[in-house]
Amino acid sequence: MIRTIQIGKYSTAQGVLVRQLPNGLIVIRTGQKLLTGRPISKRAA
């Protein structure tokens, strides 16, 4: 599943969901990098 996370005040990243952490953050894989951040909720179009 593709997820979007916020990794900074003005930075976001998209990637494949790897795992959810107990503190509410999620880990995604973008190529060979793993990034951790706050999930961005989905919006209705």
Secondary structure per residue as TSV (DSSP state, phi and psi in degrees):
chain	resnum	aa	ss	phi	psi
A	1	M	-	360.0	131.0
A	2	I	E	-81.7	131.8
A	3	R	E	-130.2	156.2
A	4	T	E	-114.4	134.9
A	5	I	E	-127.2	156.8
A	6	Q	E	-100.5	122.8
A	7	I	-	-110.7	-2.4
A	8	G	S	-163.0	-178.7
A	9	K	S	-62.1	-36.7
A	10	Y	S	-123.5	13.5
A	11	S	-	-117.8	134.8
A	12	T	E	-129.0	162.6
A	13	A	E	-146.9	149.4
A	14	Q	E	-119.4	143.9
A	15	G	E	-174.8	-177.2
A	16	V	E	-80.3	131.8
A	17	L	E	-64.8	128.9
A	18	V	E	-101.5	-51.7
A	19	R	E	-164.8	161.8
A	20	Q	E	-105.8	137.9
A	21	L	-	-95.1	154.9
A	22	P	T	-59.8	-23.9
A	23	N	T	-87.1	6.5
A	24	G	S	98.0	-12.1
A	25	L	-	-78.7	158.8
A	26	I	E	-125.9	156.2
A	27	V	E	-112.3	130.8
A	28	I	E	-122.9	158.9
A	29	R	E	-110.0	123.7
A	30	T	E	-118.9	96.8
A	31	G	T	70.8	-116.9
A	32	Q	T	-104.2	-0.1
A	33	K	E	-96.6	146.0
A	34	L	E	-106.9	129.2
A	35	L	E	-121.3	143.9
A	36	T	E	-117.9	136.5
A	37	G	E	-170.6	-178.1
A	38	R	E	-83.6	133.2
A	39	P	E	-68.0	144.6
A	40	I	-	-101.1	128.6
A	41	S	-	-71.4	153.9
A	42	K	-	-77.3	145.6
A	43	R	-	-113.5	147.8
A	44	A	-	-74.2	140.4
A	45	A	-	-79.4	360.0
